[in-house]
Amino acid sequence: MSLLHHIIYQSNVVAPLSAAELGRLLEQCCFHNRLSSITGVLLYDGSRFLQVLEGPAAAVAAVFARIQVDCRHTAVEVLADGPMAHRQFANWSMGLVNDVWQPVEPSGPAMSCLHTVTDAALWLLIREFQVSAGQSVHPVAS
């Protein structure tokens, strides 16, 4: 079994994406990620992205290198980069969080499945990103 690695980054979009553009982006992510054994989640709040990529270290680095030069965003800031014990988004070649709905409270069902401090930190990071955009976590499995 190869070691798992993750990168979490945020960036600013150059221009807001339409629903069709966001759909195409998600399709591209899913296609490339399946080929590379990458899983993860993409958050979009209309002006920023926050993305978690996880998988084999070399594959994560290759996908992230492609992401860094993508013209749809700028000011890419790495928030976390390192090894991980297990996948957080094992069933998602790329999940998308883009909807506004009632916030998930820390004691709610999303938090009850957390296994490690890293899990909790990841969900708190996602929650902070969503709260700052006036949104909440609403995953769409792909």
FIGUPA-550013 format. One record per residue (C-alpha): residue number from 0; residue in one letter; chain; x, y, z. Coordinates in Angstrom, 1 decimal. Layout:
<nodes>
+-----+------+------+--------+--------+--------+
| pos | code | unit |     xx |     yy |     zz |
+-----+------+------+--------+--------+--------+
| NUM |    A |    A |      X |      Y |      Z |
...
+-----+------+------+--------+--------+--------+
</nodes>
This chain:
<nodes>
+-----+------+------+--------+--------+--------+
| pos | code | unit |     xx |     yy |     zz |
+-----+------+------+--------+--------+--------+
|   0 |    M |    A |    0.0 |    0.0 |    0.0 |
|   1 |    S |    A |    1.4 |    3.4 |   -1.0 |
|   2 |    L |    A |    1.6 |    6.2 |    1.5 |
|   3 |    L |    A |   -1.3 |    8.7 |    1.3 |
|   4 |    H |    A |   -0.7 |   12.4 |    1.0 |
|   5 |    H |    A |   -2.9 |   15.5 |    1.0 |
|   6 |    I |    A |   -2.7 |   19.1 |    0.0 |
|   7 |    I |    A |   -5.3 |   21.6 |    1.0 |
|   8 |    Y |    A |   -5.2 |   25.0 |   -0.7 |
|   9 |    Q |    A |   -7.3 |   28.1 |   -1.2 |
|  10 |    S |    A |   -7.3 |   30.6 |   -4.1 |
|  11 |    N |    A |   -9.2 |   33.5 |   -5.5 |
|  12 |    V |    A |  -11.2 |   33.0 |   -8.7 |
|  13 |    V |    A |  -10.4 |   35.4 |  -11.5 |
|  14 |    A |    A |  -14.1 |   35.7 |  -12.5 |
|  15 |    P |    A |  -17.2 |   34.1 |  -11.0 |
|  16 |    L |    A |  -18.1 |   30.8 |  -12.6 |
|  17 |    S |    A |  -21.5 |   30.1 |  -14.0 |
|  18 |    A |    A |  -23.3 |   26.9 |  -13.1 |
|  19 |    A |    A |  -22.3 |   25.4 |  -16.5 |
|  20 |    E |    A |  -18.6 |   26.4 |  -16.0 |
|  21 |    L |    A |  -18.6 |   25.0 |  -12.5 |
|  22 |    G |    A |  -20.1 |   21.7 |  -13.8 |
|  23 |    R |    A |  -17.4 |   21.5 |  -16.5 |
|  24 |    L |    A |  -14.7 |   22.1 |  -13.8 |
|  25 |    L |    A |  -16.1 |   19.4 |  -11.7 |
|  26 |    E |    A |  -16.2 |   17.0 |  -14.7 |
|  27 |    Q |    A |  -12.6 |   17.7 |  -15.4 |
|  28 |    C |    A |  -11.6 |   17.2 |  -11.8 |
|  29 |    C |    A |  -13.4 |   13.9 |  -11.6 |
|  30 |    F |    A |  -11.9 |   12.6 |  -14.9 |
|  31 |    H |    A |   -8.3 |   13.5 |  -14.0 |
|  32 |    N |    A |   -8.6 |   12.5 |  -10.4 |
|  33 |    R |    A |  -10.0 |    9.0 |  -11.2 |
|  34 |    L |    A |   -7.0 |    8.4 |  -13.5 |
|  35 |    S |    A |   -4.6 |    9.4 |  -10.7 |
|  36 |    S |    A |   -6.3 |    7.7 |   -7.8 |
|  37 |    I |    A |   -7.0 |   11.1 |   -6.3 |
|  38 |    T |    A |  -10.0 |   11.9 |   -4.1 |
|  39 |    G |    A |  -11.1 |   15.1 |   -2.5 |
|  40 |    V |    A |  -13.5 |   18.0 |   -2.2 |
|  41 |    L |    A |  -13.8 |   21.4 |   -3.9 |
|  42 |    L |    A |  -15.5 |   24.3 |   -2.1 |
|  43 |    Y |    A |  -16.6 |   27.3 |   -4.1 |
|  44 |    D |    A |  -18.2 |   30.4 |   -2.6 |
|  45 |    G |    A |  -18.4 |   32.6 |   -5.7 |
|  46 |    S |    A |  -15.1 |   34.3 |   -5.2 |
|  47 |    R |    A |  -12.8 |   31.6 |   -3.7 |
|  48 |    F |    A |  -11.9 |   28.0 |   -4.0 |
|  49 |    L |    A |  -10.8 |   25.7 |   -1.2 |
|  50 |    Q |    A |   -9.8 |   22.2 |   -2.3 |
|  51 |    V |    A |   -8.6 |   19.1 |   -0.6 |
|  52 |    L |    A |   -6.7 |   16.6 |   -2.7 |
|  53 |    E |    A |   -5.7 |   13.2 |   -1.3 |
|  54 |    G |    A |   -4.0 |   10.1 |   -2.7 |
|  55 |    P |    A |   -0.5 |    8.8 |   -3.6 |
|  56 |    A |    A |    2.1 |   11.5 |   -3.0 |
|  57 |    A |    A |    3.4 |   11.7 |   -6.6 |
|  58 |    A |    A |   -0.1 |   11.8 |   -8.0 |
|  59 |    V |    A |   -1.2 |   14.6 |   -5.6 |
|  60 |    A |    A |    1.9 |   16.6 |   -6.5 |
|  61 |    A |    A |    1.3 |   16.2 |  -10.2 |
|  62 |    V |    A |   -2.4 |   17.2 |  -10.0 |
|  63 |    F |    A |   -1.6 |   20.2 |   -7.8 |
|  64 |    A |    A |    1.1 |   21.3 |  -10.2 |
|  65 |    R |    A |   -1.5 |   21.4 |  -12.9 |
|  66 |    I |    A |   -3.9 |   23.3 |  -10.6 |
|  67 |    Q |    A |   -1.4 |   25.9 |   -9.7 |
|  68 |    V |    A |   -1.1 |   27.1 |  -13.3 |
|  69 |    D |    A |   -4.9 |   27.0 |  -14.1 |
|  70 |    C |    A |   -6.0 |   30.4 |  -15.4 |
|  71 |    R |    A |   -9.4 |   30.3 |  -13.5 |
|  72 |    H |    A |   -7.8 |   31.3 |  -10.2 |
|  73 |    T |    A |   -5.0 |   33.2 |   -8.7 |
|  74 |    A |    A |   -3.2 |   33.7 |   -5.3 |
|  75 |    V |    A |   -3.0 |   29.9 |   -4.6 |
|  76 |    E |    A |   -2.2 |   29.5 |   -0.9 |
|  77 |    V |    A |   -1.3 |   26.1 |    0.5 |
|  78 |    L |    A |   -2.9 |   25.5 |    3.9 |
|  79 |    A |    A |   -1.7 |   22.0 |    4.5 |
|  80 |    D |    A |    0.7 |   19.6 |    2.7 |
|  81 |    G |    A |    1.7 |   16.3 |    4.2 |
|  82 |    P |    A |    1.1 |   12.6 |    4.8 |
|  83 |    M |    A |   -2.2 |   11.3 |    6.0 |
|  84 |    A |    A |   -3.3 |    8.0 |    7.6 |
|  85 |    H |    A |   -6.5 |    7.5 |    5.7 |
|  86 |    R |    A |   -8.6 |    9.2 |    3.0 |
|  87 |    Q |    A |  -11.3 |   11.7 |    4.2 |
|  88 |    F |    A |  -13.2 |   11.6 |    0.9 |
|  89 |    A |    A |  -12.6 |    8.0 |   -0.2 |
|  90 |    N |    A |  -15.8 |    7.8 |   -2.2 |
|  91 |    W |    A |  -15.4 |   11.1 |   -4.1 |
|  92 |    S |    A |  -13.2 |   11.5 |   -7.1 |
|  93 |    M |    A |  -14.1 |   15.1 |   -6.4 |
|  94 |    G |    A |  -17.0 |   16.3 |   -4.2 |
|  95 |    L |    A |  -18.4 |   19.8 |   -4.7 |
|  96 |    V |    A |  -19.6 |   22.0 |   -1.9 |
|  97 |    N |    A |  -21.5 |   24.9 |   -3.4 |
|  98 |    D |    A |  -25.0 |   25.1 |   -1.8 |
|  99 |    V |    A |  -26.3 |   27.4 |    1.0 |
| 100 |    W |    A |  -28.2 |   25.6 |    3.8 |
| 101 |    Q |    A |  -28.5 |   25.4 |    7.5 |
| 102 |    P |    A |  -25.1 |   25.1 |    9.2 |
| 103 |    V |    A |  -23.9 |   21.7 |   10.6 |
| 104 |    E |    A |  -23.3 |   22.2 |   14.3 |
| 105 |    P |    A |  -20.0 |   20.7 |   15.7 |
| 106 |    S |    A |  -22.0 |   18.2 |   17.6 |
| 107 |    G |    A |  -24.0 |   17.2 |   14.6 |
| 108 |    P |    A |  -23.7 |   14.0 |   12.4 |
| 109 |    A |    A |  -20.8 |   15.3 |   10.3 |
| 110 |    M |    A |  -18.6 |   15.6 |   13.4 |
| 111 |    S |    A |  -19.6 |   12.2 |   14.9 |
| 112 |    C |    A |  -17.8 |   10.3 |   12.2 |
| 113 |    L |    A |  -14.4 |   11.9 |   12.8 |
| 114 |    H |    A |  -11.6 |    9.6 |   13.8 |
| 115 |    T |    A |   -8.6 |   11.8 |   14.4 |
| 116 |    V |    A |   -7.5 |   15.3 |   15.3 |
| 117 |    T |    A |   -6.7 |   15.7 |   11.6 |
| 118 |    D |    A |  -10.2 |   14.8 |   10.7 |
| 119 |    A |    A |  -11.6 |   17.4 |   13.1 |
| 120 |    A |    A |   -9.2 |   20.0 |   11.9 |
| 121 |    L |    A |  -10.2 |   19.4 |    8.3 |
| 122 |    W |    A |  -13.9 |   19.8 |    9.0 |
| 123 |    L |    A |  -13.3 |   22.9 |   11.1 |
| 124 |    L |    A |  -11.2 |   24.4 |    8.2 |
| 125 |    I |    A |  -14.0 |   23.6 |    5.8 |
| 126 |    R |    A |  -16.6 |   25.0 |    8.2 |
| 127 |    E |    A |  -14.6 |   28.2 |    8.7 |
| 128 |    F |    A |  -14.3 |   28.7 |    4.9 |
| 129 |    Q |    A |  -18.1 |   28.2 |    4.5 |
| 130 |    V |    A |  -19.0 |   30.4 |    7.4 |
| 131 |    S |    A |  -16.9 |   33.2 |    6.1 |
| 132 |    A |    A |  -18.8 |   32.9 |    2.8 |
| 133 |    G |    A |  -22.2 |   32.7 |    4.6 |
| 134 |    Q |    A |  -22.5 |   29.0 |    3.6 |
| 135 |    S |    A |  -22.4 |   25.6 |    5.1 |
| 136 |    V |    A |  -21.0 |   22.2 |    4.2 |
| 137 |    H |    A |  -23.3 |   20.3 |    1.8 |
| 138 |    P |    A |  -21.3 |   17.6 |    0.0 |
| 139 |    V |    A |  -22.2 |   16.2 |   -3.5 |
| 140 |    A |    A |  -20.6 |   12.9 |   -4.1 |
| 141 |    S |    A |  -19.4 |   12.2 |   -7.6 |
+-----+------+------+--------+--------+--------+
</nodes>
